[in-house]
Amino acid sequence: MNAIAESAVDELATLVGAEQGEKDVQFKDLGIKVGDRLVIEPPTKLGDQPGVVKLIGWVADQTVLVTMPDTRNWAGPLIDGDEVSVRTFSGRHAFGFGTRVTRRSVRPFEYLHLEFPRRISMRQIRNAERIATSINARVMDADEPVPTVVTNISASGAEVRVWEPGREIGDKVTLELVLDIHKVRTRVVVNGCIRNRHDIPDTGEPAYGVEFGDINAQTAVFLKSYVYQNLIEQPHRRL
């Protein structure tokens, strides 16, 4: 396995903090389809900012075709022979593999041929994965909606800056959030219960720990998609 492949696997292990051990799978087992987003890590000569591409298609054991990433934050475009690592998720699983650019095509539009991956690492993502955020939110169970900020979130709860009038531990609350899920702004309303009050470590601002409850299936999907998307695209936000 080349250095890029090893890096992809190691980074994936750090990223997801798996419930189960690492496992190798085949490309056909990823559960992704044409149009799905993949995160691509450029070689160090181009920078360290990940890019996002879309899957165009693949030919088993030969090539994977993806759109050209936005390279404005890189030192230049990918060229033939560049080694990259790729990350994605499907369901509750995160996947990573190393590959290289075998051909950069420009007609009828720019896209990349990637070497078909020989090894793909899969790990299961824990329900409790939490990411740092700064999401404007509203408390909806007051006489008038009260603005606040969600400073971190998981599929099962959130840290929310204290709002006025204050609340007590054990109080029920309803939060309205707008989540950016794959560039689509999605309104989510969740009920929860205040479990603790504490100070945010970096700022010292008071915050509530809110545990979500009575989440319907659609809201659960939105929350998990938002968390998983950020775990893949911005792993530095993982707490």
C-alpha positions in Angstrom: 0.0 0.0 0.0 1.4 3.4 -0.9 2.0 6.3 1.5 -1.2 8.1 0.4 -3.3 5.0 1.0 -1.7 4.5 4.5 -2.4 8.2 5.2 -6.0 7.9 4.2 -6.6 4.9 6.4 -4.8 6.4 9.4 -6.7 9.7 9.0 -10.0 7.8 8.8 -9.2 5.9 12.0 -8.6 9.2 13.8 -11.6 10.8 12.3 -14.4 8.5 13.1 -13.4 6.9 16.5 -15.1 3.6 15.5 -17.4 1.4 17.5 -16.1 -1.5 15.5 -12.7 -2.4 14.1 -11.4 -1.3 10.7 -12.6 -3.4 7.8 -11.8 -3.5 4.1 -14.6 -3.4 1.5 -15.0 -3.3 -2.2 -16.0 -0.2 -4.2 -19.3 -1.7 -5.1 -20.1 -2.1 -1.4 -19.8 1.7 -0.7 -23.5 2.3 -1.4 -22.7 5.5 -3.3 -24.2 6.5 -6.6 -23.5 8.9 -9.5 -23.7 12.5 -8.3 -22.7 11.7 -4.7 -20.0 14.0 -3.1 -16.5 12.8 -2.3 -13.9 14.7 -0.4 -10.5 14.6 -2.0 -7.2 15.5 -0.2 -4.6 17.0 -2.5 -0.9 16.1 -2.5 1.1 18.3 -0.1 2.7 20.3 -2.9 -0.8 21.8 -3.7 -1.9 22.4 -0.1 -3.8 20.9 2.7 -7.3 22.2 2.1 -9.7 19.3 1.1 -11.8 19.7 -2.1 -15.2 18.3 -2.9 -15.9 16.4 -6.1 -18.9 14.5 -7.5 -18.9 10.9 -8.7 -19.5 10.7 -12.4 -19.1 6.9 -12.7 -16.7 4.0 -12.6 -15.5 1.0 -14.5 -14.8 -1.9 -12.1 -11.0 -2.6 -11.7 -10.1 0.2 -14.1 -11.1 3.8 -13.2 -13.2 6.1 -11.1 -14.4 9.3 -12.8 -15.0 12.4 -10.7 -15.6 16.1 -11.4 -12.7 18.5 -11.1 -12.4 20.0 -7.6 -12.4 23.8 -6.9 -8.7 24.5 -6.9 -8.7 28.2 -5.9 -7.4 27.3 -2.4 -4.6 25.1 -3.9 -1.3 26.0 -5.5 -2.5 24.5 -8.8 -4.7 21.9 -10.4 -4.2 18.1 -10.1 -2.2 16.6 -12.9 -1.5 13.0 -14.1 0.3 11.0 -11.5 -0.7 13.0 -8.5 -1.5 10.9 -5.5 -4.6 11.8 -3.4 -6.7 10.4 -0.7 -10.5 10.2 -0.9 -13.1 10.1 1.9 -16.8 9.7 1.9 -19.6 8.3 4.0 -22.8 6.3 3.4 -25.3 5.4 6.1 -23.4 5.2 9.4 -20.1 4.2 7.8 -17.1 6.3 6.8 -14.8 5.1 4.0 -11.3 6.1 2.9 -8.9 5.1 0.2 -5.7 6.2 -1.5 -5.5 6.6 -5.3 -3.8 8.6 -8.0 -4.8 10.7 -11.0 -4.3 8.6 -14.1 -5.7 11.2 -16.5 -7.0 14.7 -16.4 -9.6 15.3 -19.2 -10.8 18.7 -20.4 -13.5 17.7 -23.0 -16.4 18.0 -23.0 -15.7 19.4 -19.5 -12.9 19.1 -16.9 -12.9 15.8 -15.0 -10.5 13.3 -13.5 -9.8 9.6 -14.0 -8.7 8.1 -10.7 -7.0 4.7 -10.4 -9.5 2.2 -9.2 -8.9 1.6 -5.5 -7.5 -1.8 -4.5 -8.1 -1.2 -0.8 -11.0 0.7 0.8 -11.1 1.1 4.6 -14.5 1.2 6.3 -15.3 2.2 9.9 -18.6 2.7 11.7 -19.3 6.2 13.0 -20.5 6.4 16.6 -23.9 8.0 17.4 -22.2 10.3 19.9 -19.9 12.0 17.4 -19.9 15.7 18.1 -18.7 18.7 16.1 -17.9 22.3 16.9 -20.4 24.7 15.3 -21.6 28.3 15.4 -25.2 27.8 14.3 -27.7 30.7 14.8 -30.8 29.2 16.5 -34.0 30.2 18.1 -35.7 29.0 21.3 -39.3 28.5 20.2 -41.2 27.7 23.4 -41.1 31.3 24.8 -43.8 34.0 24.2 -41.5 35.3 21.4 -38.7 33.3 19.7 -35.4 34.0 21.5 -32.1 34.0 19.5 -29.2 31.9 20.7 -26.2 30.0 19.2 -25.5 26.3 19.1 -21.7 25.9 19.7 -21.5 22.1 19.2 -23.9 19.4 18.1 -24.4 15.7 17.7 -27.2 13.6 16.5 -28.5 13.3 20.1 -27.9 16.7 21.6 -26.3 20.2 21.5 -24.4 22.8 23.5 -26.4 26.0 23.4 -25.4 29.4 24.7 -27.5 30.6 27.7 -30.3 32.8 26.7 -32.6 35.2 28.6 -34.7 34.6 30.5 -32.6 31.7 31.9 -33.8 28.2 32.4 -33.3 25.5 35.0 -31.8 22.0 34.6 -34.6 19.7 33.7 -36.6 22.3 31.7 -38.0 21.3 28.3 -37.0 23.4 25.3 -37.7 23.6 21.6 -34.9 24.7 19.3 -35.2 25.9 15.7 -32.0 25.4 13.6 -31.1 26.0 10.0 -28.5 23.4 8.9 -26.4 23.7 5.7 -26.6 20.1 4.4 -24.8 19.7 1.1 -25.3 23.4 0.3 -29.1 23.2 1.0 -30.4 25.2 3.9 -32.6 22.9 5.9 -34.9 24.1 8.8 -35.0 21.6 11.7 -37.1 21.9 14.9 -36.1 19.7 17.8 -37.4 19.2 21.3 -35.0 18.7 24.1 -34.3 18.8 27.8 -31.6 20.9 29.6 -29.3 18.4 31.3 -26.6 20.7 32.6 -25.2 24.3 32.7 -21.5 24.9 32.3 -19.0 27.4 30.9 -17.7 27.0 27.3 -14.0 26.2 27.7 -12.5 28.6 25.1 -14.7 31.6 25.8 -16.0 31.1 29.4 -19.5 31.9 28.2 -22.3 30.0 30.0 -24.0 27.3 28.0 -26.7 24.6 28.4 -26.2 21.0 27.5 -29.4 20.0 25.8 -30.4 16.4 25.2 -32.7 15.9 22.2 -35.9 13.8 22.6 -38.9 12.7 20.5 -36.9 13.1 17.3 -38.8 12.0 14.2 -37.1 9.9 11.5 -36.7 12.8 9.1 -35.1 15.1 11.7 -32.8 12.3 12.8 -31.6 11.9 9.2 -31.0 15.6 8.9 -29.0 15.8 12.1 -26.9 12.7 11.3 -26.3 14.0 7.7 -25.1 17.3 9.0 -22.7 15.8 11.6 -21.4 13.2 9.2 -20.9 15.7 6.4 -18.8 17.9 8.7 -16.8 14.9 10.0 -15.8 14.1 6.5 -15.3 17.6 5.1 -14.0 19.4 8.2 -12.5 16.7 10.5 -10.7 19.4 12.6 -14.2 20.3 14.0 -14.6 16.9 15.6 -14.7 17.2 19.4 
